[in-house]
Amino acid sequence: MKSILLFIAALLLQGAAAAQVNEQPGQASVASPDKNLNFVFYQKANAAGKRELYYRVTYKHKTIILDSLLDLQLDNHLSESAMALKVDKQAKWFDNLAVTGIRHAAHDSTWTPQTGERAAIRDHYNQMTVNMVKDDNPIYPLSLEVRAYNEGVAFRFAFPENEKGTYYRVVQENTEFAFPVETKAWFHGWAQAPYQLLPLANWPDESERPLTLEVLGRIHVALLEANMVDYSRTKFRLHKTKPNTLVTSMHDPADLISPFATPWRGIMVAETAGALADNSHFILNLNPPSALPGADWIKPGKIMRVMTQTTASAKANIDFAAKRKLQYILFDWKWYGPAFSFDSDATRVAIPDFDLPEIIRYAAGKGVGVWLYVNQQALLAQGDTLFRTYKQWGVKGVKFGFVQVGSHRWTTWLEKAVRQAADAGLMVNIHDDWRPTGEQRTWPNLMTSEGIRGNEEIPDATHNTVLPFTRFLAGAADYTICYYDPRIKTTHAHQLALAAIYYSPLQTLYWYDKPEMSADEPELAFWDRIPTTWDDSKLLQGAPGQFVSTARRKGQDWFVGTITNNSARKASVKLDFLEPGRHYTATIYADDAAAPTKTKVGVSKRRVNADSVIEAELLPSGGQAIWLTPES
């Protein structure tokens, strides 16, 4: 049986290879629709004579992922023993896989996100499925699924329903990513960490995902994880013996029941860092369609936190929110008592002079919705009824706080909590070290998440210029933008511009601020007008750690943000994205020492069209924001 399967596998591989370009016998590949990207799969024997799975990736005929191992390590012996099944004895579970068939397919569709950076997203890829089975145990088939998009390639392992019902325990994933020499990566050890551009050597820890790399001097690559909903989080570590090679590193084992698939391992590729950022929809396409089509209670908007939790302060914030065109206010932790205690009841107000029913009623009368913070302890203890209770109160959304992340246990719990919120008709914002993997496509009530070093930790301007090319490849992020707090390390125009640069359908503004800090500065009109979801988005120019300009359109209006790092810079903002032949009024908000306000932001207007260029004289840690509206 073994020799027959091997013979068939060899014929299938050679047959598949015959239809591909630049392949050797025994290889199979799939190319992106534009033919720029190519994923090559093959098997080869190791020193012990065992067959191993390998792949490589080329971009415009340049090898950007060198020959790299594909591997999972499973240990099903307890389930096999308990069910009187054959116990697998292989040192490595993949050692005796035989290829039984290879299929190619193509897909091209367009879908409409309920909230997003553009009105429509194209899902266009070519797919290769390599079917395999353990050659001494036919109850264990599996497939390698590969998708090749113009934006990148992705692969995962899929396990069909096991005919004997045995359970699966994935104890480690050992997939490699071998890079050319001199590759550098934007290393960050946890989701809220600062970034360092490092070679693939001597890292202080594993690195988070997405991980953006600079390859062959100019090509930009991002490694990411998609559709990680019933699994254990995987970061990237340096290979112990192979130079310039990264290896997937699971947080802990995943205990699974077939059918199941591992998360997608995505490899985004682009000529420039800006092109990489423009393809942030890539991770969404690797997730299932929305489970909540037409959910009209999912309403994006701008939100501010109530810093002093009293009825009077809440009403003052509601008045400010209504005046400044914000849709929501948030009551942060401790409103129901000590957040880290299971003794606290998240259905009871535990602070004096805080009439929550009256506050919700008052807010509704002003067109402002209320969000509540709930820590993991209360979510865990009360989650089966808590969201329905909040819906009855008139609450619009829940901010999950200090959630545990990484393990299989907490990953599945968190997905359940998002679903429970959806069942109750509530939106969700997940805070602290958790990062999305494209789940927003399936559960659009998941509006945003932290997993970012934002203004809670007051990062510098250089850090802010890295984020569009790294963290935001994973999806929306709640950066918690500030304005008046004296601790911010940037100019006010820099903070103003972040609302256009950073995507979040629930956009936090005025994070550390209070209404009495505001003098109704004229530049606040930019935040008053700006929406949080978009019909089109373009990263116009920039480089991580240097500067960035982003333009976003809603209807006929465009909003543009430009920021620099800690150094002063001149940037030319070309308006060639505007509709040709049409004139617009550009309202420009820029740092200006001569401005009569304490924020020192000047406001000017000029008439522009698609041929116009607006020069930005950026101060150190500075920025510029532009609102463009067409002439009637």
Helices and strands as residue ranges (DSSP letters): H 2-18, E 27-31, E 37-45, E 51-59, E 62-70, E 72-74, H 77-82, G 93-96, E 97-111, E 121-134, E 137-149, E 152-159, E 168-173, E 176-178, E 184-187, E 196-199, E 211-215, E 219-226, E 234-238, E 245-250, E 254-256, E 260-261, E 264-270, H 273-278, H 282-285, E 301-305, H 311-323, E 328-331, H 356-365, E 369-375, H 376-393, E 397-401, H 408-424, E 427-430, G 439-441, E 446-449, H 461-466, G 467-469, G 471-474, H 492-501, E 506-508, G 515-517, G 522-524, H 525-529, E 536-543, E 547-554, E 557-564, E 569-574, E 584-591, E 601-608, E 613-618, E 623-630
